[in-house]
Structures are given as C-alpha cells and as structure tokens.
Amino acid sequence: MPLLYLPFSILVILPFFPFLLFPFFLFTKMTLSQFFAYVSSNPWPAVVYFLILPFTAWVVGMAADGSRDIKFWGIIYAILVYAVCIPGIFAVTLNIYLFLFERQSIWQANIVLQYLPVISMAITLMLIKSKIPFSLIPGFGKISGFLTLIAALIGVMWFFDRIHLVAFTYVPFSVILIGFVLTLLAIRFAWSKLF
C-alpha cells in the first residue's frame, strides 16, 4: 500500500519542480540565453523532470485502471497535462522562432531544451489520451486555445517578415493594433470551426 502513495506524492511535487530554482533566478539578473546556458551546463534536473513525466503518466494510468472516480483522475491528469504542456509549448514556440526567424540550423539545436520537452509532452499526452478523453480533463481546452493563439501570432509575424512590408502611413497605431487583434480573432474563430 505505501507504494501506491508514491505516484501521488510525486504528482504533488512535480508541477512545482521548475519553481524550486525560481528564487535563484529571481535574485540574479539572468537573461534567457544565460538561463539556457545554465540549463545546458547542468542538464540533469531538466532531463529527470522530462523523463519522470511520461513515467508518472504511465504509473497513474495503471493505478487508475478500472476506477470509476473520473473527476479525481481528471484532476490528477490535469496536473500532469499542465506540468508537461507549459514547458512543451514553450519549447515548440522557441523552436519555431529559432528556425523561422533566427535561421538556426537543426544541427545546432539543444536536445535538452528544444527536443526533450516536445518529446516528453507528446509521449505523456499519448499515454493520458489512452486512459481518459481530453474533454474530461479540466482546463485542457484552455491549453489548446493558447496554443492556437501562439500559432496564429507566429504565423502572422512570419508572414510580415517574409513580405518585408514597410509602410509609411498616417494611420494611428491604435487602428493598426485593433486590426491586428481582429485578425487574430478571425484566425481563432476559423480554427475553432475547422477543428
């Protein structure tokens, strides 16, 4: 019976693991590239974190097998989804930015920071989906909506970067900003109708 409590104790600590280092980063004037250099020089906490997530999803799936308490397991899976999707979505966004805008070569990609979160997110979400539909996980729609918004923003930014649009106009900035927001809302509406 004590082994049954191990996955739950891991689940309580797991979402807060990245924030255990937060006080260190709070009191230092660290840039994002310095943070990436720090994680690259000491990759084991990140590697362990991203390897524990799919393993925990598998263990929770085995523990929840045959259970009828869908609400409880939905909350447990929601913790896992957020613990894996926040860094995973950040890694996807970072990859898109680095490959499209910075023209980074795929040979220079950092495996721990750019690939491992995405792979861990994909495996964990597949394991979770095999046990419970995503519609029963609280807050999962917010993550997919956030991902849609990020994809729309990157798509619009890439489009303007590719056409090298330079306009000299007397249109106020507020009108341009409103047009940009309306374009994003139209993309979001079209995406929701498509899927």
Secondary structure, DSSP 8 states (H G I E B T S, - for coil): -HHHHHHHHHHHHGGGGGGGGHHHHHSS---HHHHHHHHHHS-HHHHHHHHHHHHHHHHHHHHHTT---HHHHHHHHHHHHHHHHHHHHHHHHHHHHHHHTS---GGG--IIIIIHHHHHHHHHHHHHHHHS-GGGSTTHHHHHHHHHHHHHHHHHHHHHHHHT--------HHHHHHHHHHHHHHHHHHHHHH-
